[in-house]
């Protein structure tokens, strides 16, 4: 399912980030080597483990907190009671992220975890619009951002072309907390609108982005 999500993002000309449960120099499973190479060209390969670290089972639940931390929201599509996806959902709640779940067949237990999240107050997802609404990116707003993204983006709106800003300054200007701001700056950097420069500062260098 992870590979399908990455492929979907790439096929839609989007940006995607793969978080490894091993060193970034080890592709696991190895048959995803071509996919990892594609992601590195259009996104990023990320790991907190040193190069050469083997893909141990304990590492994958540990890396889930990075996945949720990089996300605006976590959507649980299918999860049994002991699914690793529920670990990601718990991290997301701890980090103040939105948690959403897709309902499924009640037979067989494959959706028991997702249904438990829904009972606990997770947002019900029946279509992509439900997700866009939860992260405050409605269809109309999405079209507007595509037509004139610089005038709509909550960070680029406060960045003058060619000027550099530190994190605290940008946080004060746009009213966004540092964690969410760093996440958005990473997205903008991967999209080519912002560049990280010396001293941990950020510069906007794309006038149409």
Backbone as CSV, one residue per row, in Angstrom:
resi,resn,N_x,N_y,N_z,CA_x,CA_y,CA_z,C_x,C_y,C_z
1,UNK,0.822,-1.203,0.000,0.000,0.000,0.000,0.863,1.262,0.000
2,UNK,2.003,1.214,0.709,2.914,2.365,0.697,3.370,2.668,-0.721
3,UNK,3.764,1.613,-1.453,4.252,1.815,-2.813,3.150,2.364,-3.712
4,UNK,1.914,1.919,-3.505,0.799,2.412,-4.314,0.573,3.898,-4.073
5,UNK,0.724,4.339,-2.818,0.547,5.761,-2.507,1.637,6.595,-3.173
6,UNK,2.883,6.113,-3.122,3.982,6.837,-3.769,3.770,6.906,-5.279
7,UNK,3.389,5.786,-5.868,3.175,5.744,-7.314,2.040,6.664,-7.724
8,UNK,0.981,6.698,-6.921,-0.141,7.586,-7.224,0.278,9.041,-7.216
9,UNK,1.094,9.414,-6.220,1.573,10.793,-6.145,2.454,11.134,-7.336
10,UNK,3.330,10.225,-7.706,4.231,10.467,-8.827,3.473,10.529,-10.148
11,UNK,2.495,9.655,-10.316,1.705,9.640,-11.547,0.896,10.924,-11.710
12,UNK,0.564,11.564,-10.567,-0.201,12.813,-10.602,0.713,14.038,-10.625
13,UNK,2.007,13.812,-10.899,2.997,14.899,-10.920,3.112,15.586,-9.565
14,UNK,2.913,14.823,-8.498,3.034,15.376,-7.154,4.401,15.108,-6.562
15,UNK,4.550,15.497,-5.319,5.787,15.285,-4.564,5.496,14.284,-3.457
16,UNK,6.392,13.340,-3.246,6.179,12.335,-2.210,7.478,12.091,-1.454
17,UNK,7.354,11.719,-0.193,8.505,11.480,0.676,8.421,10.058,1.220
18,UNK,9.484,9.286,1.047,9.547,7.926,1.584,10.392,7.932,2.846
19,UNK,9.809,7.470,3.951,10.527,7.403,5.225,10.952,5.953,5.448
20,UNK,12.250,5.733,5.528,12.797,4.380,5.621,12.854,3.886,7.067
21,UNK,12.674,2.591,7.230,12.898,1.939,8.512,14.265,1.285,8.529
22,UNK,15.216,1.917,7.843,16.595,1.437,7.741,17.426,2.603,7.226
23,UNK,18.689,2.376,6.906,19.491,3.441,6.328,18.997,3.800,4.935
24,UNK,19.198,5.050,4.524,18.684,5.469,3.212,19.453,4.823,2.065
25,UNK,20.565,4.174,2.374,21.323,3.493,1.326,20.863,2.049,1.121
26,UNK,19.833,1.643,1.878,19.297,0.283,1.751,17.821,0.369,1.363
27,UNK,17.488,-0.131,0.191,16.091,-0.128,-0.253,15.443,-1.435,0.196
28,UNK,14.357,-1.306,0.949,13.663,-2.491,1.446,12.158,-2.329,1.231
29,UNK,11.502,-3.302,0.557,12.119,-4.469,-0.074,12.913,-4.087,-1.325
30,UNK,13.909,-4.880,-1.703,14.819,-4.506,-2.792,14.143,-4.318,-4.140
31,UNK,12.988,-4.953,-4.343,12.292,-4.803,-5.628,11.738,-3.397,-5.830
32,UNK,11.812,-2.554,-4.802,11.346,-1.170,-4.925,12.495,-0.203,-5.251
33,UNK,13.600,-0.740,-5.724,14.757,0.110,-6.024,14.421,1.164,-7.075
34,UNK,13.723,0.772,-8.131,13.363,1.723,-9.191,12.429,2.805,-8.653
35,UNK,11.490,2.409,-7.799,10.567,3.377,-7.206,11.324,4.355,-6.317
36,UNK,12.268,3.855,-5.529,13.063,4.730,-4.658,13.855,5.735,-5.480
37,UNK,14.401,5.305,-6.584,15.149,6.217,-7.452,14.236,7.301,-8.016
38,UNK,13.022,6.918,-8.369,12.052,7.889,-8.902,11.652,8.895,-7.826
39,UNK,11.433,8.406,-6.610,11.065,9.293,-5.509,12.187,10.285,-5.226
40,UNK,13.423,9.827,-5.285,14.555,10.715,-4.996,14.656,11.852,-6.007
41,UNK,14.135,11.648,-7.215,14.153,12.682,-8.243,13.019,13.690,-8.056
42,UNK,11.909,13.252,-7.478,10.725,14.094,-7.391,10.282,14.346,-5.956
43,UNK,11.076,13.934,-4.993,10.697,14.102,-3.592,11.906,13.932,-2.704
44,UNK,11.811,13.006,-1.748,12.943,12.803,-0.844,12.871,11.410,-0.222
45,UNK,14.061,10.856,0.066,14.199,9.627,0.841,14.739,10.036,2.202
46,UNK,14.020,9.674,3.271,14.338,10.183,4.612,14.513,9.014,5.586
47,UNK,15.484,9.144,6.484,15.653,8.157,7.542,16.375,8.791,8.715
48,UNK,16.014,8.372,9.918,16.751,8.804,11.104,17.849,7.798,11.463
49,UNK,17.898,6.680,10.718,18.883,5.645,10.993,20.131,5.876,10.141
50,UNK,21.294,5.510,10.654,22.538,5.772,9.921,22.653,4.892,8.684
51,UNK,23.439,5.321,7.701,23.674,4.481,6.520,24.162,3.099,6.933
52,UNK,23.654,2.092,6.252,24.032,0.718,6.563,23.140,0.040,7.579
53,UNK,22.252,0.800,8.246,21.362,0.196,9.248,20.381,-0.751,8.567
54,UNK,20.288,-1.967,9.074,19.415,-2.988,8.485,17.948,-2.696,8.798
55,UNK,17.035,-3.172,7.967,15.594,-2.953,8.194,15.039,-3.889,9.260
56,UNK,15.314,-3.599,10.514,14.836,-4.433,11.614,13.351,-4.173,11.871
57,UNK,12.605,-5.195,12.288,11.156,-5.013,12.517,10.828,-3.878,13.486
58,UNK,11.653,-3.677,14.503,11.365,-2.634,15.499,11.513,-1.229,14.929
59,UNK,12.239,-1.084,13.820,12.491,0.238,13.267,11.267,0.831,12.572
60,UNK,10.398,-0.036,12.048,9.287,0.471,11.240,8.215,1.178,12.077
61,UNK,7.797,0.610,13.220,6.888,1.383,14.073,7.519,2.687,14.550
62,UNK,8.849,2.656,14.780,9.555,3.846,15.251,9.529,4.964,14.206
63,UNK,9.678,4.599,12.935,9.715,5.627,11.885,8.333,6.212,11.599
64,UNK,7.277,5.552,12.104,5.925,6.035,11.818,5.665,7.424,12.380
65,UNK,6.339,7.782,13.463,6.129,9.111,14.040,6.669,10.191,13.107
66,UNK,7.663,9.839,12.285,8.185,10.791,11.305,7.180,10.960,10.172
67,UNK,6.565,9.867,9.757,5.549,9.930,8.706,4.403,10.840,9.131
68,UNK,3.896,10.636,10.344,2.783,11.470,10.814,3.229,12.904,11.022
69,UNK,4.462,13.092,11.484,4.960,14.445,11.708,5.101,15.243,10.433
70,UNK,5.350,14.577,9.320,5.478,15.251,8.029,4.129,15.545,7.382
71,UNK,3.063,15.018,7.972,1.749,15.072,7.337,0.828,16.111,7.967
72,UNK,-0.049,16.679,7.152,-1.115,17.516,7.680,-2.193,16.656,8.327
73,UNK,-2.411,15.478,7.765,-3.431,14.565,8.276,-3.020,13.141,7.944
74,UNK,-3.506,12.200,8.738,-3.268,10.782,8.502,-4.598,10.117,8.196
75,UNK,-4.663,9.418,7.068,-5.884,8.729,6.650,-5.659,7.226,6.778
76,UNK,-6.457,6.571,7.603,-6.377,5.124,7.768,-7.383,4.492,6.814
77,UNK,-6.864,3.795,5.821,-7.742,3.213,4.793,-8.260,1.853,5.231
78,UNK,-7.368,1.035,5.755,-7.759,-0.288,6.231,-6.802,-0.682,7.343
79,UNK,-7.333,-1.096,8.471,-6.453,-1.442,9.590,-7.135,-2.430,10.521
80,UNK,-6.448,-3.519,10.783,-6.920,-4.461,11.793,-6.603,-3.900,13.177
81,UNK,-7.004,-4.617,14.209,-6.839,-4.105,15.576,-5.387,-3.854,15.937
82,UNK,-4.461,-4.647,15.409,-3.055,-4.506,15.744,-2.238,-4.006,14.552
83,UNK,-2.866,-3.287,13.672,-2.184,-2.782,12.482,-1.147,-1.722,12.830
84,UNK,-0.047,-1.700,12.089,0.953,-0.660,12.270,0.420,0.719,11.937
85,UNK,-0.631,0.763,11.119,-1.233,2.054,10.776,-1.798,2.754,12.005
86,UNK,-2.231,1.968,12.988,-2.781,2.567,14.202,-1.687,3.223,15.035
87,UNK,-0.450,2.722,14.913,0.672,3.378,15.580,0.866,4.764,14.986
88,UNK,0.785,4.841,13.665,0.897,6.145,12.996,-0.221,7.071,13.438
89,UNK,-1.428,6.529,13.552,-2.565,7.343,13.982,-2.354,7.888,15.391
90,UNK,-1.811,7.070,16.303,-1.560,7.523,17.675,-0.501,8.632,17.685
91,UNK,0.535,8.465,16.886,1.550,9.514,16.789,0.929,10.807,16.254
92,UNK,0.065,10.665,15.260,-0.573,11.845,14.673,-1.380,12.613,15.716
93,UNK,-2.109,11.891,16.548,-2.893,12.539,17.601,-1.978,13.248,18.594
94,UNK,-0.878,12.596,18.956,0.082,13.201,19.892,0.705,14.466,19.309
95,UNK,0.839,14.508,17.987,1.484,15.634,17.314,0.483,16.705,16.867
96,UNK,-0.788,16.508,17.209,-1.798,17.491,16.842,-2.226,17.430,15.395
97,UNK,-2.011,16.297,14.730,-2.435,16.132,13.348,-3.866,15.605,13.295
98,UNK,-4.510,15.827,12.163,-5.853,15.292,11.978,-5.773,13.797,11.666
99,UNK,-6.731,13.026,12.184,-6.808,11.600,11.906,-8.150,11.307,11.251
100,UNK,-8.106,10.643,10.104,-9.291,10.315,9.346,-9.289,8.813,9.070
101,UNK,-10.462,8.240,8.811,-10.534,6.802,8.563,-11.614,6.494,7.538
102,UNK,-11.332,5.475,6.748,-12.276,5.011,5.729,-12.999,3.787,6.268
103,UNK,-14.324,3.791,6.331,-15.055,2.613,6.812,-14.968,1.473,5.804
104,UNK,-15.114,0.252,6.290,-15.044,-0.902,5.391,-15.925,-2.034,5.873
105,UNK,-15.753,-3.176,5.258,-16.525,-4.368,5.589,-16.299,-4.764,7.049
106,UNK,-17.348,-5.064,7.764,-17.225,-5.420,9.175,-16.832,-6.876,9.376
107,UNK,-16.854,-7.677,8.305,-16.542,-9.093,8.414,-15.038,-9.320,8.257
108,UNK,-14.497,-10.264,8.999,-13.099,-10.642,8.846,-12.137,-9.856,9.710
109,UNK,-12.549,-8.731,10.251,-11.695,-7.972,11.158,-10.655,-7.090,10.512
110,UNK,-10.621,-7.017,9.177,-9.580,-6.232,8.506,-9.780,-4.727,8.676
111,UNK,-10.974,-4.323,9.083,-11.261,-2.901,9.259,-11.562,-2.539,10.706
112,UNK,-11.328,-3.462,11.620,-11.682,-3.224,13.019,-10.943,-2.024,13.595
113,UNK,-9.693,-1.849,13.235,-8.920,-0.722,13.754,-9.441,0.610,13.259
114,UNK,-9.768,0.677,11.971,-10.306,1.912,11.401,-11.657,2.248,12.025
115,UNK,-12.483,1.240,12.246,-13.797,1.475,12.857,-13.645,1.950,14.295
116,UNK,-12.651,1.437,15.007,-12.412,1.893,16.385,-12.024,3.366,16.382
117,UNK,-11.235,3.795,15.421,-10.871,5.209,15.316,-12.097,6.070,15.050
118,UNK,-12.976,5.585,14.196,-14.203,6.332,13.894,-15.072,6.464,15.142
119,UNK,-15.145,5.405,15.937,-15.923,5.470,17.182,-15.305,6.478,18.150
120,UNK,-13.987,6.629,18.070,-13.299,7.548,18.982,-13.264,8.976,18.464
121,UNK,-13.893,9.218,17.306,-14.002,10.588,16.831,-13.205,10.940,15.595
122,UNK,-12.577,9.959,14.955,-11.853,10.243,13.716,-12.830,10.696,12.643
123,UNK,-12.363,11.524,11.736,-13.194,12.026,10.645,-13.517,10.910,9.664
124,UNK,-14.779,10.786,9.296,-15.218,9.784,8.331,-14.830,10.219,6.922
125,UNK,-14.200,9.326,6.180,-13.798,9.620,4.804,-14.596,8.740,3.845
126,UNK,-15.372,9.398,2.989,-16.112,8.690,1.949,-15.665,9.113,0.551
127,UNK,-14.934,10.217,0.469,-14.422,10.688,-0.815,-13.206,11.569,-0.564
128,UNK,-12.472,11.887,-1.621,-11.295,12.749,-1.497,-11.670,14.126,-0.969
129,UNK,-12.876,14.587,-1.273,-13.311,15.904,-0.805,-13.356,15.980,0.711
130,UNK,-13.651,14.848,1.371,-13.667,14.840,2.839,-12.285,15.146,3.404
131,UNK,-11.252,14.640,2.737,-9.884,14.899,3.178,-9.505,16.346,2.910
132,UNK,-9.828,16.842,1.713,-9.510,18.226,1.356,-10.180,19.205,2.307
133,UNK,-11.409,18.889,2.695,-12.132,19.769,3.626,-11.463,19.783,4.995
134,UNK,-10.994,18.635,5.444,-10.404,18.542,6.772,-9.080,19.301,6.862
135,UNK,-8.336,19.341,5.765,-7.062,20.077,5.776,-7.240,21.471,5.177
136,UNK,-8.513,21.888,5.073,-8.856,23.234,4.638,-8.349,23.539,3.230
137,UNK,-8.537,22.555,2.352,-8.195,22.736,0.947,-9.370,22.234,0.123
138,UNK,-10.438,23.059,0.068,-11.626,22.693,-0.671,-11.383,22.724,-2.161
139,UNK,-12.338,22.200,-2.921,-12.190,22.123,-4.369,-12.008,23.501,-4.978
140,UNK,-12.846,24.453,-4.558,-12.731,25.806,-5.098,-11.406,26.446,-4.747
141,UNK,-10.962,26.259,-3.507,-9.686,26.824,-3.072,-8.543,26.164,-3.816
142,UNK,-8.651,24.845,-4.058,-7.603,24.135,-4.782,-7.447,24.705,-6.181
143,UNK,-8.584,24.967,-6.878,-8.525,25.524,-8.225,-7.901,26.905,-8.204
144,UNK,-8.245,27.680,-7.161,-7.689,29.027,-7.050,-6.195,28.985,-6.818
145,UNK,-5.744,28.046,-5.980,-4.317,27.926,-5.694,-3.554,27.492,-6.934
146,UNK,-4.187,26.627,-7.758,-3.527,26.188,-8.980,-3.408,27.342,-9.969
147,UNK,-4.410,28.221,-9.972,-4.394,29.350,-10.896,-3.408,30.414,-10.441
148,UNK,-3.328,30.653,-9.113,-2.441,31.694,-8.599,-1.906,31.277,-7.242
149,UNK,-1.021,30.261,-7.225,-0.586,29.703,-5.941,0.122,30.676,-5.027
150,UNK,0.904,31.595,-5.564,1.670,32.508,-4.715,0.767,33.417,-3.892
151,UNK,-0.392,33.796,-4.457,-1.284,34.709,-3.747,-2.100,33.992,-2.678
152,UNK,-2.103,32.644,-2.709,-2.937,31.890,-1.789,-2.140,31.143,-0.727
153,UNK,-0.909,30.803,-1.025,-0.142,29.999,-0.083,0.089,30.764,1.222
154,UNK,-0.193,30.137,2.372,-0.088,30.845,3.658,1.322,31.226,4.056
155,UNK,2.329,30.667,3.390,3.722,31.029,3.685,4.269,31.969,2.618
156,UNK,4.112,31.602,1.340,4.627,32.438,0.259,4.011,33.835,0.266
157,UNK,2.802,33.930,0.791,2.111,35.213,0.857,2.925,36.255,1.622
158,UNK,3.747,35.786,2.571,4.503,36.703,3.434,5.988,36.759,3.072
159,UNK,6.359,36.100,1.980,7.770,36.081,1.584,7.975,36.921,0.323
160,UNK,8.839,37.909,0.419,9.182,38.736,-0.730,10.235,38.021,-1.567
161,UNK,10.059,38.038,-2.871,10.965,37.356,-3.777,12.406,37.811,-3.564
162,UNK,13.305,36.857,-3.327,14.722,37.163,-3.194,15.188,37.488,-1.785
163,UNK,14.262,37.684,-0.852,14.642,37.991,0.529,14.668,36.706,1.363
164,UNK,15.585,36.645,2.333,15.693,35.458,3.172,15.041,35.718,4.530
165,UNK,14.546,34.638,5.118,13.828,34.733,6.393,14.256,33.582,7.286
166,UNK,14.347,33.845,8.596,14.583,32.728,9.502,13.237,32.186,9.971
167,UNK,13.267,31.046,10.630,12.040,30.335,10.990,11.165,31.161,11.933
168,UNK,11.771,31.777,12.945,10.994,32.561,13.903,10.318,33.758,13.229
169,UNK,11.032,34.388,12.320,10.485,35.546,11.621,9.282,35.148,10.779
170,UNK,9.424,34.050,10.031,8.314,33.579,9.203,7.125,33.134,10.052
171,UNK,7.426,32.479,11.174,6.356,32.031,12.066,5.547,33.221,12.577
172,UNK,6.232,34.299,12.911,5.558,35.507,13.381,4.744,36.160,12.278
173,UNK,5.285,36.164,11.061,4.596,36.820,9.940,3.322,36.087,9.535
174,UNK,3.408,34.774,9.433,2.261,34.030,8.906,1.382,33.422,9.997
175,UNK,1.807,33.525,11.266,0.984,33.025,12.362,0.899,31.513,12.434
176,UNK,1.893,30.822,11.879,1.903,29.359,11.856,2.946,28.862,12.856
177,UNK,2.602,27.808,13.607,3.576,27.309,14.577,4.772,26.687,13.857
178,UNK,5.885,26.583,14.550,7.171,26.218,13.930,7.134,24.836,13.288
179,UNK,6.455,23.886,13.914,6.426,22.527,13.376,5.691,22.492,12.036
180,UNK,4.490,23.090,11.998,3.739,23.116,10.740,4.447,23.964,9.691
181,UNK,5.098,25.016,10.135,5.815,25.880,9.200,6.985,25.129,8.562
182,UNK,7.733,24.388,9.350,8.841,23.601,8.797,8.337,22.587,7.782
183,UNK,7.205,21.976,8.092,6.612,21.009,7.175,6.248,21.679,5.857
184,UNK,5.625,22.865,5.934,5.227,23.571,4.710,6.444,24.058,3.931
185,UNK,7.472,24.506,4.633,8.687,24.961,3.954,9.361,23.811,3.213
186,UNK,9.326,22.614,3.799,9.878,21.448,3.119,9.112,21.168,1.837
187,UNK,7.777,21.246,1.910,6.966,21.032,0.720,7.290,22.060,-0.360
188,UNK,7.429,23.318,0.050,7.749,24.388,-0.897,9.144,24.213,-1.483
189,UNK,10.065,23.726,-0.642,11.433,23.503,-1.120,11.455,22.387,-2.159
190,UNK,10.710,21.309,-1.888,10.639,20.202,-2.831,9.932,20.622,-4.120
191,UNK,8.994,21.566,-4.008,8.272,22.054,-5.175,9.015,23.127,-5.957
192,UNK,10.175,23.559,-5.461,10.980,24.516,-6.188,10.636,25.970,-5.943
193,UNK,9.814,26.260,-4.937,9.420,27.642,-4.676,10.311,28.318,-3.637
194,UNK,10.915,27.516,-2.772,11.724,28.042,-1.667,13.046,27.288,-1.627
195,UNK,14.092,27.967,-1.234,15.399,27.325,-1.085,15.952,27.610,0.306
196,UNK,16.507,26.576,0.926,17.168,26.735,2.226,18.582,27.255,1.980
197,UNK,18.966,28.310,2.690,20.280,28.910,2.485,21.063,28.877,3.794
198,UNK,22.270,29.404,3.760,23.170,29.364,4.908,22.543,30.030,6.134
199,UNK,22.809,29.451,7.294,22.281,30.010,8.534,20.876,29.546,8.862
200,UNK,20.394,28.498,8.168,19.053,27.995,8.440,17.944,28.934,8.000
201,UNK,18.239,29.785,7.019,17.247,30.728,6.521,16.634,30.203,5.224
202,UNK,15.507,30.789,4.851,14.786,30.359,3.663,14.567,31.552,2.745
203,UNK,14.697,31.293,1.452,14.538,32.368,0.473,13.556,31.910,-0.605
204,UNK,12.656,32.790,-0.948,11.733,32.532,-2.049,12.386,33.020,-3.332
205,UNK,12.506,32.097,-4.297,13.188,32.490,-5.511,12.381,32.179,-6.775
206,UNK,11.116,31.795,-6.601,10.255,31.510,-7.758,9.051,32.431,-7.684
207,UNK,8.984,33.410,-8.559,7.907,34.384,-8.506,6.551,33.852,-8.885
208,UNK,6.500,32.780,-9.685,5.230,32.225,-10.125,4.812,31.016,-9.321
209,UNK,5.616,30.645,-8.293,5.318,29.467,-7.483,4.613,29.861,-6.189
